[in-house]
Amino acid sequence: MKTKNKHQNSGGEVMELARETAKLEQYWIVGDRSEPRKPPKNYNYIEELMHLQIELIKMQECVRHNRLKMCVIFEGRDAAGKGGVIKRITDPLNPRVCRVLALATPTERERGQWYFQRYVAELPSAGEIVLFDRSWYNRAGVERVMGLCTEDEYQEFVRSCPLFEEMLIRSGIILIKYWFSVNDEEQEKRFQDRMRNPIKRWKLSTIDVESRRHWVDYSQAKDLMFAQTDTKVSPWYVVNSDNKKQARLNCIAHLLSRIPYQDLNPVHIALPPRQSDSDYKRPKLTSQHFVPDIY
């Protein structure tokens, strides 16, 4: 009995995602173009997610067709659910149009560059969507709290960041910023789950563990960041993520509301006849290396 529970715990997230994906896939064949609607009070999570993902496909096609440049920033406390939302956004989309950026610790060379330089290199081109899983706001958060930047570097960041973002927006980039807010009890629960679950353990970095000592420091850093960078031109949108599934639906619905997309009818594709293989001789199967059938 203990072994069964162990497997259920370690594979819970994988199984949940697999079941969710399987439930969604049944809708793709019969997925008609849905009309904007207010969800019922007794809504079904999978059905709402399906509806929103179909809308995301329409939005993607509008971005690609109109050559828009879309940049979405996801910030928030550790284990606040950013990755889960990003996963649900990217699942139905074309990776050639929508990509996720999660930069590693800056190299020695990058530390000597203008702070925004490595992020500028990853900004969207025409017809592209880039989702930043953490962003230049690292300086206002983890770098500020953990002493990874000087006071002068921090002050320069909060002075220049609103100007930088205004410049991006003037250049034609659609910039949307989300802050995922989770209460301390729920974050603690998710941390403990990650500690016990080998599938989630990779999500806990040494910085994440150390951040537990700095809960108030991070709260104060977030408040200062909002005071300087929550502007009329580039506002922050706060997502209440105590309930993961509600946070996913609310964030995606809001994201769709920020983009003026239209219903674009898919192009009909006529499949050409397959080339005749009358003259083709397949090599002997014994000449190839096959993966063993162990299942």
Disulfide bonds with the S-S distance in Angstrom:
none
